[in-house]
Amino acid sequence: MSIKKISKETLDNVLQYNERQYLVGNLKIPQMLQHIHDNNIEVGISHYKKFTADKPHIHIEVTEYQMILQGYSEIKDMLTEEIIELHEGDFYIVNKETPYAQKSKEDTKILFFKYPSINDKQIIEIDQSTQSWLNTEI
């Protein structure tokens, strides 16, 4: 079949129970929703129902492309210490080899793409200032 679909109803149902759902990719870990296999790219959606601070990390080979569908998020570039505010409708790219920290306000939805489709996420250590920033709700 050359056209594949995951319905809104199916996705909404899964996101009631999971914060993040991959839709497409070369995934190794089983998920609630059967994803569409693709060796080249990963696509998914995150729905943060409450304030959430993701673990700071870096991708050595993967570039991330993301769009705020709903809500508000802040991302900190750990190389420059710049904090970027991300509002509904904003699109942004996290280039490979960019360590970052991110936190999202409650009821935020983010659509993300990752290329290539490999799991190269590496958790990084952060200083007390960044930890304090991550712990401060937005």
N, C-alpha and C positions, 0 to 999 in steps of 0.2 A: 504494500500500500504506500503510495507516494505522498499522501497528505495525512497527517496524524493530528488528532485533537485531544486536548484535555479540557473538559468543560469547566466553566466558572463554578457551577454547583459542586463538582467534584473537588476542585481546588479549595473553595470556601470551606467545605466539610473537613478537609485535611488540615487546613490552617486553624481550625477550632482547637485542634489537639497538638499541633506542632508549630513552633515559632518559625521554622525555616523549612521550605520544601523545594527540592530540586525538580525541575521539569524536564531538563535535557542534560545529557552528559555521559561520560564514560565512568559511571559511578560503581564503587566497590561495596559500599555499605547499603544494606536494604533500607527501604523507606516505606512509609504507609502507602504512598501513592506510587504506582508503577510509572517510572519516568520513561521518556523516549531516549533510547540509546543513540549517542553520537560521540565519535572519537575526537572531534575537533573542538567543541565548545561546551561550556556548562551554562545553563540558564536556570534561574530560580527566583523565588520570592521569599522575603522575610517579613513577618508581621509581628512586631513587638507590641504585645497587648499591654505591657507595663514598661516603665523606664528600664532600659537595658544598656549595659556597657559590655561590648564585646571584648574578648581577650585581645590585647595588642599583639599584632603579628606582622609577618612579612611573607611575600611570595617571591621566590628567586626567579622563576620563569613565567609565572602567570600575571597577566594584566587584568584588572577588574574594571568593568564598565557598569555604572549603577545609576539608577534614577529614583528619586523620591516620589512615589506615587501618592502618598498621603502622609501628613505629619511633618516632623522636624527631626533633624539629626545634626550632630557636630562631629567633625573628623579632625584629628590632630596629626599633622605630618611630623614624625619623630625626627626627621633630618633637619627641618627648619624651625620646629616648634610652632609653626603657624597652625591656628585653629580656624577651620572653615565652617561657616554656617550653611546648612543645606535645608532648603525649604521645599515644600510640595512643588513638583514640576522641575526641580533642578536635576541636571545630569552632570555626572562627574566621573573622572577616570583616576584610578590608583595604579600608576605604572609599576611594573615589576621592579623589585629591589627597593621599594619604598616602604619602610616600616611605618605603621600607623596604629592609632587608637581611635575608636569610634564609640559614640554613645547616642542613643535614640530616645526621644520622648515617647510616652505611652501612646499606643494606637498609631504607630508609624509603620508604613509599608514601603519596602524597597525592592525594586526589580533589579536583579543583577545578572551580568554575563561575565564569564571567566574564560580567557583564552590563553594558552591551550587548556584542554580538559585533562589536567593532571592535578593530583592533590599534593601540592608542595608547600602548604601552609606551615610556617614555623612560628610558634609562640615566642615572643621576645620579653626580656626583662625590662622593666621601666623604673624611672626614678620616683621618689615620693611625691613630687609636684604633679606628675602625670597621673599617679594613682589617686591623688586628692581630686584632680580635675575629673577623672572618670567616676569617682564616687559622688560627685555633686550632681544631683538630679537637675534636669532641664525641663 
